[in-house]
Every structure is written in structure tokens, then in C-alpha cells.
């Protein structure tokens, strides 16, 4: 029987493979059969990188198939097509939507080697012991479930984790300092008539509504109970302010994909807009000035993690744990941090970065040498510092996490109206 | 038994009927059924409810969006008809040599060798604030400030529509025009008709079926489109297709289905009215 080869299907179906795995001396089989394992991962473009898949093949031996989709499609797929993936690389707010479908399985914390080193944000919600927990779907609130098959989130750390945090960042507005010519300090500037026809916001409702809320709150127009969980009245007021701005021609366009945001900014169609960190980098790499402007009201933050499909079992599940432990062991973290994201276990990533890179990206120190991306593009010259400063400066000023609200359906309909109005 | 003419007829019609049943009728029935269901973000509740339609008809945005859809459709129709008719007329009546005719006709189709999206997106850098059109106009001294309305406006949406869909007007009109008996035109001229009179009294009536087919193509394409509107308006404008695609993206399948049903009914009514004017089957 040990000579029998399992097809990928059979391995993934798991039942037969699990029997085989327990009946055979495990390490031998592991070495032979692991090459046949393919794990299908899908998620947003930020961390679905072919370099990661190649490195997995090299370090762990099995194949990782990557599919990159936009946030909406990711949610849709995780919620409706559980058979189409083994590993879901999703954001925490997506997890809140998808977890109740039962398409994902909880992970045994005791099998995660670096669990203790994971940043506090993902465990008790606190970056440092004195941190205040931001509004919205903070990762730790949907990070754990009561038990193995539980569909309800636990209020504190348990032995069962929903997602293993992989990547996160603090978002703010991107600006073109050369076209604006004066300091920008507040979220209110997005609706400043000075930038009429030159502003943009992203057309992904769950994130866009947050940016809107940051603006309305900064303007002093609305006091939110919780920006991440608005009441109908708060949603109506927020939308009214933005609908009026839209009718007055404040916005040049709305963007939905990463590339669109880069093009809007690089072409000068837009001088201030909601933006993602690597998009700033992409604009800069074209030789155009672009700043990820820290604002006094704080950041809107997001975090992603990998979750396991409920269908994973047997050897494929073991491989998935192997993958998770590898993910947290530093190489990926270093790779992602050199793009401007943060790793869930920064200290393991340090070994995979130069002192200059660690100083620039994590500690907010001036670069001592040229900073390049993992793919070799020059991102900063010696002497420059990162927009927003150090890890603690940036992640310590999170005002709100990307969220999904109780009134999500209402918000979605209102969003649809906003786009159509 | 197989000799029975009825059975033979049924058998001959069966393959197509089955295909239509499986790939057209059943999906439409499914859409209609789902449109009465309810949904949350992660589950669909199969319970009969009119809520989706209530919301749809209760929202002023729906009417605005339907109006915008008709606006895009009618303006695009008028422009594609004007351009399409002129091009087809030139090809059919002014080019005497058939080889040249075919060569020129193929020339019209060359842009269609690349994808729709690429043809559409290539307008964006051209029309942008610092795009080729604006910098050219500025260097000629025609304008001082860049024209903002060139891109991300109704103008750019309709421009893209006309660019994308004019060929769907040219082809059927050209096709019917080539089949007009040239002796009819000679007869008109012999009877003293001017060029314009020949056009309006002879050519236009005889080209009606082609115009009608082109019209149906253009109207259904424009009314069902969502991607052109999204890209060319920078997501600022909406038509019914975008309403549906937004709903789908946000996992609101029942609400998307309800909108789709209303759109389907609207388009069918429009086509029904058009077919009142010209009996395509008789004319073909």
C-alpha cells in the first residue's frame, strides 16, 4: 500500500488519506506524499504573491496555488464556494461575514509555534498594555471562537483561532504634495472645496463607509457611537453629506481596484484620495511625488489572516498547519514588511531584513542606504523616513478598523444609492 | 412510427428546444424565483417576499437609474444610427467595385480584433485632464483650462458606447442595402427624384429591417452594459446594469435578481414596440 500513489483529489478529500496516514509510518509517507499535495489559496492581491508560492515549494515541498481577487469576490467565494479553496486569505471583517456559514474551521492554537510572539492587536486587542482599542471590527473580536465547531466568536483568547494573522497596515489618505502645495493634516480635506473635481474615494462599501466616517467625524458633523457599527440614522447622515459633495462635483472618480487608484493619482486626475500603502509606492516608483499623509484623527486600519477551509483534513490539514507555521517564521513577514505592510510576528521577520530595512520600515528611522522593494524597485533614498514614522507611531494611532456592521445590508443599499445618485 | 410527420417534426425541433430550455428558460425562471427571496450577507432565505420589489419601486434612485439607462440608450442609438447609416450607405452605393467594398468593410471590423475593455480604456489617457485631447486643445489656444467634462462624464460614457457599438449598426444596414435592387434607384432617378428624395422614399424604407436589427443590437447592448459605464464615468454614473453588478458584488443576489427581472421586462417591452413598426421576419 505504501507504493500506492494518491491523486491530489483523493488527498484533499481526506478521508482515505487520513486512514492511510495513520496506518503508515508517518515521516516516510510525509516525505513521499507531500509533493503531491496542492493547497489552493485565494485572497486579495496584497499577500497572494507568486514569490510566496515558489518559496513554499522550495521550503516545504508542496504546491500552493494562488488566486488573487478583489475584496468583494473574496467574500463571495468564501461564503458561497467552500469547495473551491483550501486556504482563505481574508480580512478580519470578511471573517465576521463568512464565519457563520461554517465554511472555515477553527485552528488549534497549540499547534502554532510562534503564537506567543504574535502582536497583541490580534490577541487581546492591545498593541501595548496601555493602548486603547479602536472602533470597528478589531481583529481580536473575531479572532477566536469558543470551541472547535463553534460559530460564535469568543470574547477572549481561547485555544481556537479563526484566522492566523498574516498582514496588516494602517491606511490614510494619499496626496500629491506637488499639486497641493500646502500641508494636509486632517481627514476633512477630502471634502475641502479647494479640491473640487480632484478628490476620490474607494468604491468598496465596507471600507469606503469608514473613510467617509473618518471625514464626517473630523468635520464635526457627526458624532458616532461606533464608526464600525453605525446606526441607520448615522448611515443616512454620512451618506447625505457625501451625496451632496458628489452632486457638487467634489469627486473626480471612484476607484475599485488597486491599479485604478494608482492611475488616478499618477495622472493627476486626483490629488487627494483614499489609498492603500503599496499604491503610494507604485506612484512613487514612476518618479511622481506622492505621500501617505498621516492625519491627526488617526488611521483606518485593516488586518488579514489565513483561515482553513472546513473541508481540509488528514494530510492536507497537516500541510496547512505546516504552511501557517512557516508563514509566521519570518520569511514572508520580511517580504511583506519590505513592501510597507506589517507582519503579525515582527520579531521573526527581523532576521530576514537588513538593519537599514528594519530601521526604515519598522522603527521609522531615516534610511541609511537606498530602500528597495522585494522586486528591486527603489522606494526611498538614504536619509528619507517612512510617512507616519515607526510601527508604534502608526499602529498606535488607529482610530478605526475596517468593519462589517449589524446594519450592513441597509448600508450596502445606501451605498448603492450613493454611487447611483 | 418515425414516419409520422408530427414525430419527425418534434424530433427535429428537440435539440434546439432542449438547449433553449436548459440555457435560457431555466436560468430566467431561476432569476424570477430568486427575485422573491431574501438574503443576508452570507445566506439566501428561500421564502416568498415582495420586499425586493418594494425596495426597488420605493427608491427614487431606481427611477433615476432607469432614466439614465434610457438616456444612454437613446443618445447612443441616435448617434450609432447616423454614423452607421452613413458608413453603410457610402459602402453600398458609392463604392462600385465589390472587392474594394469588402476590403473597406473589413477595415471597419479591425478595431474589433482587440477586446472591448482595451478599446474602452484607451480613451482614458486620451481624454484625461492632462491627456492628449486637452493638451492639444490648450496648445492650439482653443481653451485655457483643461476641459473637465471630457472624462468621467456622460460625454465619455456615450463616446465609448458609440465607439464600441457602431459596427453593430453598420453590419445589418449594409447587409440590407446591398440587397436593394439597383434598378429601383435608377427608376427613381428616371422619374425625376432628386438624390435626397431617392434616399428618403426608396432607400430608407427598404433599409428599415436592417436599421431595426441594428437598433435591437445597440439598445440591448447599451441597456445591459455595466462595465463601460463604470470605467468611463469613473464609477460616478450608474445605469441599471451597474445597479445589478453592485448588488452581486455585495452578495445581494435576490435584490440583483429583482432588478434584472425589471430590466428584462423593460427591454422586452422596448423590443415589442420596435417590432410593431417593422415586421422583421416578413422583410428578411
Interface residues (C-beta under 8 A of the other chain):
Chain A: X72 X73 X75 X76 X79 X80 X97 X98 X100 X101 X197 X200 X203 X205 X246 X251 X252 X253 X254 X255 X256 X263 X264 X267 X268 X269 X404 X408 X409 X412 X413 X415 X416 X417 X419 X420 X421
Chain B: X40 X41 X42 X43 X55 X59 X61 X64 X65 X124 X125 X128 X129 X130 X131 X148 X151 X152 X230 X233 X234 X235 X236 X238 X242 X243 X246 X247 X249 X250 X251 X252 X255
